[in-house]
Amino acid sequence: MDFSNLLQDLIAGKIQEIEVNEGDFFAFNQAWLACPQHKQIIGTAQRDGKVNYHFVKDGNA
């Protein structure tokens, strides 16, 4: 999965959230850390090791 493109789509408003499964977390984390706006991408833990990430424009969750 190309998390870099998904993060750019999230920031651009093309998608509202990214759901990351436990098995994909390491790959997502690498793309997230490389993203300049990573502090504005907020994750919310769900059941079964899933995390939903959304973008906050003003930096406040």
HELIX and SHEET records of a PDB file:
HELIX    1   1 PHE A    3  ALA A   12  1                                  10    
HELIX    2   2 GLU A   22  ASP A   24  5                                   3    
HELIX    3   3 PHE A   25  ALA A   34  1                                  10    
HELIX    4   4 HIS A   38  GLN A   40  5                                   3    
HELIX    5   5 ARG A   47  GLY A   49  5                                   3    
SHEET    1   A 3 ILE A  18  VAL A  20  0                                        
SHEET    2   A 3 VAL A  51  PHE A  55 -1                                        
SHEET    3   A 3 ILE A  41  ALA A  45 -1                                        
END                                                                             
